[in-house]
């Protein structure tokens, strides 16, 4: 699965080394669901609201994860 859990190049601020809170939250939710083997939660990621839209504005980088679930 060669994708990115968070992939939104339009939001990158190259002058700022801080992580966006929405990116950390999305990554944490995905990682937690993988650890808990709650694969349905991952498949329902679009229902997570704004963090999903920001972390994955197009889903092509997250989709490679799905066949592994």
mmCIF file of the N, C-alpha and C atoms, coordinates in Angstrom:
data_MODEL
# 
_entry.id   MODEL 
# 
loop_
_atom_site.group_PDB 
_atom_site.id 
_atom_site.type_symbol 
_atom_site.label_atom_id 
_atom_site.label_alt_id 
_atom_site.label_comp_id 
_atom_site.label_asym_id 
_atom_site.label_entity_id 
_atom_site.label_seq_id 
_atom_site.pdbx_PDB_ins_code 
_atom_site.Cartn_x 
_atom_site.Cartn_y 
_atom_site.Cartn_z 
_atom_site.occupancy 
_atom_site.B_iso_or_equiv 
_atom_site.pdbx_formal_charge 
_atom_site.auth_seq_id 
_atom_site.auth_comp_id 
_atom_site.auth_asym_id 
_atom_site.auth_atom_id 
_atom_site.pdbx_PDB_model_num 
ATOM 1   N N  . UNK A 1 1  ? 0.866   -1.178 0.000  1.00 0.00 ? 1  UNK A N  1 
ATOM 2   C CA . UNK A 1 1  ? 0.000   0.000  0.000  1.00 0.00 ? 1  UNK A CA 1 
ATOM 3   C C  . UNK A 1 1  ? 0.899   1.224  0.000  1.00 0.00 ? 1  UNK A C  1 
ATOM 4   N N  . UNK A 1 2  ? 1.075   1.806  -1.129 1.00 0.00 ? 2  UNK A N  1 
ATOM 5   C CA . UNK A 1 2  ? 1.954   2.974  -1.221 1.00 0.00 ? 2  UNK A CA 1 
ATOM 6   C C  . UNK A 1 2  ? 1.115   4.220  -1.429 1.00 0.00 ? 2  UNK A C  1 
ATOM 7   N N  . UNK A 1 3  ? 0.584   4.713  -0.371 1.00 0.00 ? 3  UNK A N  1 
ATOM 8   C CA . UNK A 1 3  ? -0.191  5.947  -0.412 1.00 0.00 ? 3  UNK A CA 1 
ATOM 9   C C  . UNK A 1 3  ? 0.255   6.834  0.728  1.00 0.00 ? 3  UNK A C  1 
ATOM 10  N N  . UNK A 1 4  ? -0.444  7.899  0.918  1.00 0.00 ? 4  UNK A N  1 
ATOM 11  C CA . UNK A 1 4  ? -0.161  8.801  2.032  1.00 0.00 ? 4  UNK A CA 1 
ATOM 12  C C  . UNK A 1 4  ? -1.426  8.912  2.866  1.00 0.00 ? 4  UNK A C  1 
ATOM 13  N N  . UNK A 1 5  ? -1.295  8.757  4.156  1.00 0.00 ? 5  UNK A N  1 
ATOM 14  C CA . UNK A 1 5  ? -2.455  8.882  5.021  1.00 0.00 ? 5  UNK A CA 1 
ATOM 15  C C  . UNK A 1 5  ? -2.977  10.315 4.973  1.00 0.00 ? 5  UNK A C  1 
ATOM 16  N N  . UNK A 1 6  ? -2.095  11.280 4.999  1.00 0.00 ? 6  UNK A N  1 
ATOM 17  C CA . UNK A 1 6  ? -2.475  12.685 4.840  1.00 0.00 ? 6  UNK A CA 1 
ATOM 18  C C  . UNK A 1 6  ? -1.794  13.194 3.584  1.00 0.00 ? 6  UNK A C  1 
ATOM 19  N N  . UNK A 1 7  ? -2.599  13.716 2.671  1.00 0.00 ? 7  UNK A N  1 
ATOM 20  C CA . UNK A 1 7  ? -2.023  14.168 1.400  1.00 0.00 ? 7  UNK A CA 1 
ATOM 21  C C  . UNK A 1 7  ? -2.807  15.366 0.886  1.00 0.00 ? 7  UNK A C  1 
ATOM 22  N N  . UNK A 1 8  ? -2.342  16.548 1.227  1.00 0.00 ? 8  UNK A N  1 
ATOM 23  C CA . UNK A 1 8  ? -2.966  17.774 0.751  1.00 0.00 ? 8  UNK A CA 1 
ATOM 24  C C  . UNK A 1 8  ? -1.862  18.789 0.462  1.00 0.00 ? 8  UNK A C  1 
ATOM 25  N N  . UNK A 1 9  ? -1.315  18.712 -0.725 1.00 0.00 ? 9  UNK A N  1 
ATOM 26  C CA . UNK A 1 9  ? -0.199  19.586 -1.091 1.00 0.00 ? 9  UNK A CA 1 
ATOM 27  C C  . UNK A 1 9  ? -0.590  21.060 -1.122 1.00 0.00 ? 9  UNK A C  1 
ATOM 28  N N  . UNK A 1 10 ? -1.869  21.347 -1.344 1.00 0.00 ? 10 UNK A N  1 
ATOM 29  C CA . UNK A 1 10 ? -2.280  22.752 -1.405 1.00 0.00 ? 10 UNK A CA 1 
ATOM 30  C C  . UNK A 1 10 ? -2.223  23.429 -0.042 1.00 0.00 ? 10 UNK A C  1 
ATOM 31  N N  . UNK A 1 11 ? -2.148  22.661 1.030  1.00 0.00 ? 11 UNK A N  1 
ATOM 32  C CA . UNK A 1 11 ? -2.110  23.235 2.373  1.00 0.00 ? 11 UNK A CA 1 
ATOM 33  C C  . UNK A 1 11 ? -0.703  23.328 2.954  1.00 0.00 ? 11 UNK A C  1 
ATOM 34  N N  . UNK A 1 12 ? 0.305   22.870 2.232  1.00 0.00 ? 12 UNK A N  1 
ATOM 35  C CA . UNK A 1 12 ? 1.666   22.885 2.766  1.00 0.00 ? 12 UNK A CA 1 
ATOM 36  C C  . UNK A 1 12 ? 2.164   24.321 2.908  1.00 0.00 ? 12 UNK A C  1 
ATOM 37  N N  . UNK A 1 13 ? 2.700   24.604 4.058  1.00 0.00 ? 13 UNK A N  1 
ATOM 38  C CA . UNK A 1 13 ? 3.354   25.886 4.324  1.00 0.00 ? 13 UNK A CA 1 
ATOM 39  C C  . UNK A 1 13 ? 4.828   25.574 4.573  1.00 0.00 ? 13 UNK A C  1 
ATOM 40  N N  . UNK A 1 14 ? 5.639   25.717 3.560  1.00 0.00 ? 14 UNK A N  1 
ATOM 41  C CA . UNK A 1 14 ? 7.042   25.323 3.630  1.00 0.00 ? 14 UNK A CA 1 
ATOM 42  C C  . UNK A 1 14 ? 7.836   26.153 4.653  1.00 0.00 ? 14 UNK A C  1 
ATOM 43  N N  . UNK A 1 15 ? 7.313   27.304 5.048  1.00 0.00 ? 15 UNK A N  1 
ATOM 44  C CA . UNK A 1 15 ? 8.029   28.139 6.015  1.00 0.00 ? 15 UNK A CA 1 
ATOM 45  C C  . UNK A 1 15 ? 7.684   27.775 7.461  1.00 0.00 ? 15 UNK A C  1 
ATOM 46  N N  . UNK A 1 16 ? 6.714   26.911 7.647  1.00 0.00 ? 16 UNK A N  1 
ATOM 47  C CA . UNK A 1 16 ? 6.248   26.555 8.980  1.00 0.00 ? 16 UNK A CA 1 
ATOM 48  C C  . UNK A 1 16 ? 6.531   25.075 9.243  1.00 0.00 ? 16 UNK A C  1 
ATOM 49  N N  . UNK A 1 17 ? 7.218   24.777 10.324 1.00 0.00 ? 17 UNK A N  1 
ATOM 50  C CA . UNK A 1 17 ? 7.557   23.388 10.640 1.00 0.00 ? 17 UNK A CA 1 
ATOM 51  C C  . UNK A 1 17 ? 6.511   22.728 11.537 1.00 0.00 ? 17 UNK A C  1 
ATOM 52  N N  . UNK A 1 18 ? 5.478   23.460 11.894 1.00 0.00 ? 18 UNK A N  1 
ATOM 53  C CA . UNK A 1 18 ? 4.415   22.922 12.739 1.00 0.00 ? 18 UNK A CA 1 
ATOM 54  C C  . UNK A 1 18 ? 3.517   21.992 11.925 1.00 0.00 ? 18 UNK A C  1 
ATOM 55  N N  . UNK A 1 19 ? 3.003   20.978 12.584 1.00 0.00 ? 19 UNK A N  1 
ATOM 56  C CA . UNK A 1 19 ? 2.030   20.099 11.947 1.00 0.00 ? 19 UNK A CA 1 
ATOM 57  C C  . UNK A 1 19 ? 0.643   20.692 12.136 1.00 0.00 ? 19 UNK A C  1 
ATOM 58  N N  . UNK A 1 20 ? -0.187  20.506 11.141 1.00 0.00 ? 20 UNK A N  1 
ATOM 59  C CA . UNK A 1 20 ? -1.570  20.963 11.261 1.00 0.00 ? 20 UNK A CA 1 
ATOM 60  C C  . UNK A 1 20 ? -2.328  20.026 12.192 1.00 0.00 ? 20 UNK A C  1 
ATOM 61  N N  . UNK A 1 21 ? -3.168  20.582 13.033 1.00 0.00 ? 21 UNK A N  1 
ATOM 62  C CA . UNK A 1 21 ? -3.920  19.757 13.984 1.00 0.00 ? 21 UNK A CA 1 
ATOM 63  C C  . UNK A 1 21 ? -4.840  18.780 13.261 1.00 0.00 ? 21 UNK A C  1 
ATOM 64  N N  . UNK A 1 22 ? -5.439  19.209 12.141 1.00 0.00 ? 22 UNK A N  1 
ATOM 65  C CA . UNK A 1 22 ? -6.333  18.317 11.406 1.00 0.00 ? 22 UNK A CA 1 
ATOM 66  C C  . UNK A 1 22 ? -5.561  17.154 10.795 1.00 0.00 ? 22 UNK A C  1 
ATOM 67  N N  . UNK A 1 23 ? -4.314  17.391 10.403 1.00 0.00 ? 23 UNK A N  1 
ATOM 68  C CA . UNK A 1 23 ? -3.492  16.321 9.820  1.00 0.00 ? 23 UNK A CA 1 
ATOM 69  C C  . UNK A 1 23 ? -3.114  15.307 10.898 1.00 0.00 ? 23 UNK A C  1 
ATOM 70  N N  . UNK A 1 24 ? -2.730  15.794 12.064 1.00 0.00 ? 24 UNK A N  1 
ATOM 71  C CA . UNK A 1 24 ? -2.381  14.886 13.165 1.00 0.00 ? 24 UNK A CA 1 
ATOM 72  C C  . UNK A 1 24 ? -3.602  14.085 13.609 1.00 0.00 ? 24 UNK A C  1 
ATOM 73  N N  . UNK A 1 25 ? -4.762  14.748 13.672 1.00 0.00 ? 25 UNK A N  1 
ATOM 74  C CA . UNK A 1 25 ? -5.978  14.059 14.107 1.00 0.00 ? 25 UNK A CA 1 
ATOM 75  C C  . UNK A 1 25 ? -6.372  12.964 13.115 1.00 0.00 ? 25 UNK A C  1 
ATOM 76  N N  . UNK A 1 26 ? -6.313  13.277 11.830 1.00 0.00 ? 26 UNK A N  1 
ATOM 77  C CA . UNK A 1 26 ? -6.666  12.285 10.813 1.00 0.00 ? 26 UNK A CA 1 
ATOM 78  C C  . UNK A 1 26 ? -5.702  11.106 10.864 1.00 0.00 ? 26 UNK A C  1 
ATOM 79  N N  . UNK A 1 27 ? -4.420  11.382 10.940 1.00 0.00 ? 27 UNK A N  1 
ATOM 80  C CA . UNK A 1 27 ? -3.407  10.332 11.000 1.00 0.00 ? 27 UNK A CA 1 
ATOM 81  C C  . UNK A 1 27 ? -3.604  9.460  12.243 1.00 0.00 ? 27 UNK A C  1 
ATOM 82  N N  . UNK A 1 28 ? -3.883  10.080 13.366 1.00 0.00 ? 28 UNK A N  1 
ATOM 83  C CA . UNK A 1 28 ? -4.101  9.351  14.610 1.00 0.00 ? 28 UNK A CA 1 
ATOM 84  C C  . UNK A 1 28 ? -5.332  8.461  14.524 1.00 0.00 ? 28 UNK A C  1 
ATOM 85  N N  . UNK A 1 29 ? -6.402  8.974  13.914 1.00 0.00 ? 29 UNK A N  1 
ATOM 86  C CA . UNK A 1 29 ? -7.625  8.170  13.778 1.00 0.00 ? 29 UNK A CA 1 
ATOM 87  C C  . UNK A 1 29 ? -7.396  6.962  12.872 1.00 0.00 ? 29 UNK A C  1 
ATOM 88  N N  . UNK A 1 30 ? -6.688  7.161  11.781 1.00 0.00 ? 30 UNK A N  1 
ATOM 89  C CA . UNK A 1 30 ? -6.390  6.043  10.876 1.00 0.00 ? 30 UNK A CA 1 
ATOM 90  C C  . UNK A 1 30 ? -5.516  5.018  11.596 1.00 0.00 ? 30 UNK A C  1 
ATOM 91  N N  . UNK A 1 31 ? -4.451  5.478  12.245 1.00 0.00 ? 31 UNK A N  1 
ATOM 92  C CA . UNK A 1 31 ? -3.542  4.572  12.947 1.00 0.00 ? 31 UNK A CA 1 
ATOM 93  C C  . UNK A 1 31 ? -4.282  3.803  14.041 1.00 0.00 ? 31 UNK A C  1 
ATOM 94  N N  . UNK A 1 32 ? -5.122  4.487  14.778 1.00 0.00 ? 32 UNK A N  1 
ATOM 95  C CA . UNK A 1 32 ? -5.896  3.828  15.838 1.00 0.00 ? 32 UNK A CA 1 
ATOM 96  C C  . UNK A 1 32 ? -6.830  2.772  15.292 1.00 0.00 ? 32 UNK A C  1 
ATOM 97  N N  . UNK A 1 33 ? -7.496  3.087  14.189 1.00 0.00 ? 33 UNK A N  1 
ATOM 98  C CA . UNK A 1 33 ? -8.414  2.123  13.581 1.00 0.00 ? 33 UNK A CA 1 
ATOM 99  C C  . UNK A 1 33 ? -7.661  0.901  13.061 1.00 0.00 ? 33 UNK A C  1 
ATOM 100 N N  . UNK A 1 34 ? -6.475  1.109  12.514 1.00 0.00 ? 34 UNK A N  1 
ATOM 101 C CA . UNK A 1 34 ? -5.658  -0.020 12.053 1.00 0.00 ? 34 UNK A CA 1 
ATOM 102 C C  . UNK A 1 34 ? -5.255  -0.884 13.246 1.00 0.00 ? 34 UNK A C  1 
ATOM 103 N N  . UNK A 1 35 ? -4.781  -0.256 14.305 1.00 0.00 ? 35 UNK A N  1 
ATOM 104 C CA . UNK A 1 35 ? -4.369  -1.005 15.502 1.00 0.00 ? 35 UNK A CA 1 
ATOM 105 C C  . UNK A 1 35 ? -5.522  -1.778 16.113 1.00 0.00 ? 35 UNK A C  1 
ATOM 106 N N  . UNK A 1 36 ? -6.724  -1.189 16.091 1.00 0.00 ? 36 UNK A N  1 
ATOM 107 C CA . UNK A 1 36 ? -7.914  -1.828 16.669 1.00 0.00 ? 36 UNK A CA 1 
ATOM 108 C C  . UNK A 1 36 ? -8.581  -2.794 15.694 1.00 0.00 ? 36 UNK A C  1 
ATOM 109 N N  . UNK A 1 37 ? -8.062  -2.845 14.479 1.00 0.00 ? 37 UNK A N  1 
ATOM 110 C CA . UNK A 1 37 ? -8.654  -3.663 13.417 1.00 0.00 ? 37 UNK A CA 1 
ATOM 111 C C  . UNK A 1 37 ? -10.113 -3.267 13.151 1.00 0.00 ? 37 UNK A C  1 
ATOM 112 N N  . UNK A 1 38 ? -10.381 -1.968 13.303 1.00 0.00 ? 38 UNK A N  1 
ATOM 113 C CA . UNK A 1 38 ? -11.713 -1.410 13.035 1.00 0.00 ? 38 UNK A CA 1 
ATOM 114 C C  . UNK A 1 38 ? -11.708 -0.866 11.610 1.00 0.00 ? 38 UNK A C  1 
ATOM 115 N N  . UNK A 1 39 ? -11.731 -1.780 10.669 1.00 0.00 ? 39 UNK A N  1 
ATOM 116 C CA . UNK A 1 39 ? -11.570 -1.417 9.265  1.00 0.00 ? 39 UNK A CA 1 
ATOM 117 C C  . UNK A 1 39 ? -12.776 -0.654 8.723  1.00 0.00 ? 39 UNK A C  1 
ATOM 118 N N  . UNK A 1 40 ? -13.949 -0.914 9.278  1.00 0.00 ? 40 UNK A N  1 
ATOM 119 C CA . UNK A 1 40 ? -15.124 -0.170 8.837  1.00 0.00 ? 40 UNK A CA 1 
ATOM 120 C C  . UNK A 1 40 ? -14.972 1.315  9.140  1.00 0.00 ? 40 UNK A C  1 
ATOM 121 N N  . UNK A 1 41 ? -14.334 1.627  10.250 1.00 0.00 ? 41 UNK A N  1 
ATOM 122 C CA . UNK A 1 41 ? -14.094 3.033  10.611 1.00 0.00 ? 41 UNK A CA 1 
ATOM 123 C C  . UNK A 1 41 ? -13.257 3.716  9.532  1.00 0.00 ? 41 UNK A C  1 
ATOM 124 N N  . UNK A 1 42 ? -12.250 3.006  9.035  1.00 0.00 ? 42 UNK A N  1 
ATOM 125 C CA . UNK A 1 42 ? -11.405 3.570  7.979  1.00 0.00 ? 42 UNK A CA 1 
ATOM 126 C C  . UNK A 1 42 ? -12.208 3.754  6.700  1.00 0.00 ? 42 UNK A C  1 
ATOM 127 N N  . UNK A 1 43 ? -12.998 2.757  6.361  1.00 0.00 ? 43 UNK A N  1 
ATOM 128 C CA . UNK A 1 43 ? -13.811 2.859  5.136  1.00 0.00 ? 43 UNK A CA 1 
ATOM 129 C C  . UNK A 1 43 ? -14.818 4.001  5.217  1.00 0.00 ? 43 UNK A C  1 
ATOM 130 N N  . UNK A 1 44 ? -15.210 4.380  6.416  1.00 0.00 ? 44 UNK A N  1 
ATOM 131 C CA . UNK A 1 44 ? -16.167 5.472  6.627  1.00 0.00 ? 44 UNK A CA 1 
ATOM 132 C C  . UNK A 1 44 ? -15.476 6.806  6.895  1.00 0.00 ? 44 UNK A C  1 
ATOM 133 N N  . UNK A 1 45 ? -14.219 6.933  6.499  1.00 0.00 ? 45 UNK A N  1 
ATOM 134 C CA . UNK A 1 45 ? -13.432 8.131  6.820  1.00 0.00 ? 45 UNK A CA 1 
ATOM 135 C C  . UNK A 1 45 ? -14.081 9.421  6.342  1.00 0.00 ? 45 UNK A C  1 
ATOM 136 N N  . UNK A 1 46 ? -14.876 9.369  5.303  1.00 0.00 ? 46 UNK A N  1 
ATOM 137 C CA . UNK A 1 46 ? -15.502 10.595 4.788  1.00 0.00 ? 46 UNK A CA 1 
ATOM 138 C C  . UNK A 1 46 ? -16.499 11.180 5.781  1.00 0.00 ? 46 UNK A C  1 
ATOM 139 N N  . UNK A 1 47 ? -16.976 10.376 6.705  1.00 0.00 ? 47 UNK A N  1 
ATOM 140 C CA . UNK A 1 47 ? -17.946 10.859 7.692  1.00 0.00 ? 47 UNK A CA 1 
ATOM 141 C C  . UNK A 1 47 ? -17.265 11.587 8.854  1.00 0.00 ? 47 UNK A C  1 
ATOM 142 N N  . UNK A 1 48 ? -15.941 11.684 8.835  1.00 0.00 ? 48 UNK A N  1 
ATOM 143 C CA . UNK A 1 48 ? -15.214 12.327 9.919  1.00 0.00 ? 48 UNK A CA 1 
ATOM 144 C C  . UNK A 1 48 ? -15.211 13.846 9.804  1.00 0.00 ? 48 UNK A C  1 
ATOM 145 N N  . UNK A 1 49 ? -15.851 14.373 8.814  1.00 0.00 ? 49 UNK A N  1 
ATOM 146 C CA . UNK A 1 49 ? -15.987 15.820 8.692  1.00 0.00 ? 49 UNK A CA 1 
ATOM 147 C C  . UNK A 1 49 ? -14.815 16.510 8.026  1.00 0.00 ? 49 UNK A C  1 
ATOM 148 N N  . UNK A 1 50 ? -14.519 17.696 8.508  1.00 0.00 ? 50 UNK A N  1 
ATOM 149 C CA . UNK A 1 50 ? -13.537 18.576 7.879  1.00 0.00 ? 50 UNK A CA 1 
ATOM 150 C C  . UNK A 1 50 ? -12.135 17.974 7.836  1.00 0.00 ? 50 UNK A C  1 
ATOM 151 N N  . UNK A 1 51 ? -11.763 17.175 8.845  1.00 0.00 ? 51 UNK A N  1 
ATOM 152 C CA . UNK A 1 51 ? -10.414 16.607 8.830  1.00 0.00 ? 51 UNK A CA 1 
ATOM 153 C C  . UNK A 1 51 ? -10.220 15.690 7.631  1.00 0.00 ? 51 UNK A C  1 
ATOM 154 N N  . UNK A 1 52 ? -11.280 15.012 7.225  1.00 0.00 ? 52 UNK A N  1 
ATOM 155 C CA . UNK A 1 52 ? -11.183 14.138 6.044  1.00 0.00 ? 52 UNK A CA 1 
ATOM 156 C C  . UNK A 1 52 ? -11.014 14.945 4.768  1.00 0.00 ? 52 UNK A C  1 
ATOM 157 N N  . UNK A 1 53 ? -11.784 15.996 4.656  1.00 0.00 ? 53 UNK A N  1 
ATOM 158 C CA . UNK A 1 53 ? -11.700 16.838 3.454  1.00 0.00 ? 53 UNK A CA 1 
ATOM 159 C C  . UNK A 1 53 ? -10.334 17.509 3.340  1.00 0.00 ? 53 UNK A C  1 
ATOM 160 N N  . UNK A 1 54 ? -9.765  17.911 4.461  1.00 0.00 ? 54 UNK A N  1 
ATOM 161 C CA . UNK A 1 54 ? -8.452  18.548 4.440  1.00 0.00 ? 54 UNK A CA 1 
ATOM 162 C C  . UNK A 1 54 ? -7.331  17.536 4.240  1.00 0.00 ? 54 UNK A C  1 
ATOM 163 N N  . UNK A 1 55 ? -7.422  16.387 4.904  1.00 0.00 ? 55 UNK A N  1 
ATOM 164 C CA . UNK A 1 55 ? -6.355  15.392 4.829  1.00 0.00 ? 55 UNK A CA 1 
ATOM 165 C C  . UNK A 1 55 ? -6.336  14.664 3.494  1.00 0.00 ? 55 UNK A C  1 
ATOM 166 N N  . UNK A 1 56 ? -7.503  14.507 2.884  1.00 0.00 ? 56 UNK A N  1 
ATOM 167 C CA . UNK A 1 56 ? -7.612  13.749 1.638  1.00 0.00 ? 56 UNK A CA 1 
ATOM 168 C C  . UNK A 1 56 ? -8.567  14.462 0.669  1.00 0.00 ? 56 UNK A C  1 
ATOM 169 N N  . UNK A 1 57 ? -8.144  15.578 0.072  1.00 0.00 ? 57 UNK A N  1 
ATOM 170 C CA . UNK A 1 57 ? -9.030  16.286 -0.855 1.00 0.00 ? 57 UNK A CA 1 
ATOM 171 C C  . UNK A 1 57 ? -9.375  15.450 -2.087 1.00 0.00 ? 57 UNK A C  1 
ATOM 172 N N  . UNK A 1 58 ? -8.497  14.554 -2.469 1.00 0.00 ? 58 UNK A N  1 
ATOM 173 C CA . UNK A 1 58 ? -8.822  13.517 -3.453 1.00 0.00 ? 58 UNK A CA 1 
ATOM 174 C C  . UNK A 1 58 ? -8.316  12.227 -2.831 1.00 0.00 ? 58 UNK A C  1 
ATOM 175 N N  . UNK A 1 59 ? -9.028  11.156 -3.042 1.00 0.00 ? 59 UNK A N  1 
ATOM 176 C CA . UNK A 1 59 ? -8.772  9.946  -2.268 1.00 0.00 ? 59 UNK A CA 1 
ATOM 177 C C  . UNK A 1 59 ? -7.753  9.004  -2.899 1.00 0.00 ? 59 UNK A C  1 
ATOM 178 N N  . UNK A 1 60 ? -7.163  9.403  -3.999 1.00 0.00 ? 60 UNK A N  1 
ATOM 179 C CA . UNK A 1 60 ? -6.263  8.504  -4.718 1.00 0.00 ? 60 UNK A CA 1 
ATOM 180 C C  . UNK A 1 60 ? -5.049  8.075  -3.901 1.00 0.00 ? 60 UNK A C  1 
ATOM 181 N N  . UNK A 1 61 ? -4.647  8.851  -2.917 1.00 0.00 ? 61 UNK A N  1 
ATOM 182 C CA . UNK A 1 61 ? -3.486  8.483  -2.107 1.00 0.00 ? 61 UNK A CA 1 
ATOM 183 C C  . UNK A 1 61 ? -3.858  7.650  -0.888 1.00 0.00 ? 61 UNK A C  1 
ATOM 184 N N  . UNK A 1 62 ? -5.124  7.621  -0.535 1.00 0.00 ? 62 UNK A N  1 
ATOM 185 C CA . UNK A 1 62 ? -5.582  6.798  0.581  1.00 0.00 ? 62 UNK A CA 1 
ATOM 186 C C  . UNK A 1 62 ? -6.109  5.453  0.094  1.00 0.00 ? 62 UNK A C  1 
ATOM 187 N N  . UNK A 1 63 ? -6.627  5.399  -1.102 1.00 0.00 ? 63 UNK A N  1 
ATOM 188 C CA . UNK A 1 63 ? -7.234  4.178  -1.624 1.00 0.00 ? 63 UNK A CA 1 
ATOM 189 C C  . UNK A 1 63 ? -6.317  2.956  -1.621 1.00 0.00 ? 63 UNK A C  1 
ATOM 190 N N  . UNK A 1 64 ? -5.001  3.077  -1.807 1.00 0.00 ? 64 UNK A N  1 
ATOM 191 C CA . UNK A 1 64 ? -4.156  1.882  -1.758 1.00 0.00 ? 64 UNK A CA 1 
ATOM 192 C C  . UNK A 1 64 ? -4.199  1.147  -0.423 1.00 0.00 ? 64 UNK A C  1 
ATOM 193 N N  . UNK A 1 65 ? -4.643  1.810  0.632  1.00 0.00 ? 65 UNK A N  1 
ATOM 194 C CA . UNK A 1 65 ? -4.762  1.162  1.923  1.00 0.00 ? 65 UNK A CA 1 
ATOM 195 C C  . UNK A 1 65 ? -5.941  0.181  1.954  1.00 0.00 ? 65 UNK A C  1 
ATOM 196 N N  . UNK A 1 66 ? -6.994  0.466  1.224  1.00 0.00 ? 66 UNK A N  1 
ATOM 197 C CA . UNK A 1 66 ? -8.237  -0.287 1.339  1.00 0.00 ? 66 UNK A CA 1 
ATOM 198 C C  . UNK A 1 66 ? -8.119  -1.776 1.020  1.00 0.00 ? 66 UNK A C  1 
ATOM 199 N N  . UNK A 1 67 ? -7.395  -2.207 0.008  1.00 0.00 ? 67 UNK A N  1 
ATOM 200 C CA . UNK A 1 67 ? -7.311  -3.660 -0.240 1.00 0.00 ? 67 UNK A CA 1 
ATOM 201 C C  . UNK A 1 67 ? -6.632  -4.426 0.896  1.00 0.00 ? 67 UNK A C  1 
ATOM 202 N N  . UNK A 1 68 ? -5.890  -3.744 1.738  1.00 0.00 ? 68 UNK A N  1 
ATOM 203 C CA . UNK A 1 68 ? -5.214  -4.404 2.846  1.00 0.00 ? 68 UNK A CA 1 
ATOM 204 C C  . UNK A 1 68 ? -6.099  -4.574 4.067  1.00 0.00 ? 68 UNK A C  1 
ATOM 205 N N  . UNK A 1 69 ? -7.273  -3.923 4.053  1.00 0.00 ? 69 UNK A N  1 
ATOM 206 C CA . UNK A 1 69 ? -8.140  -3.969 5.236  1.00 0.00 ? 69 UNK A CA 1 
ATOM 207 C C  . UNK A 1 69 ? -8.867  -5.279 5.341  1.00 0.00 ? 69 UNK A C  1 
# 
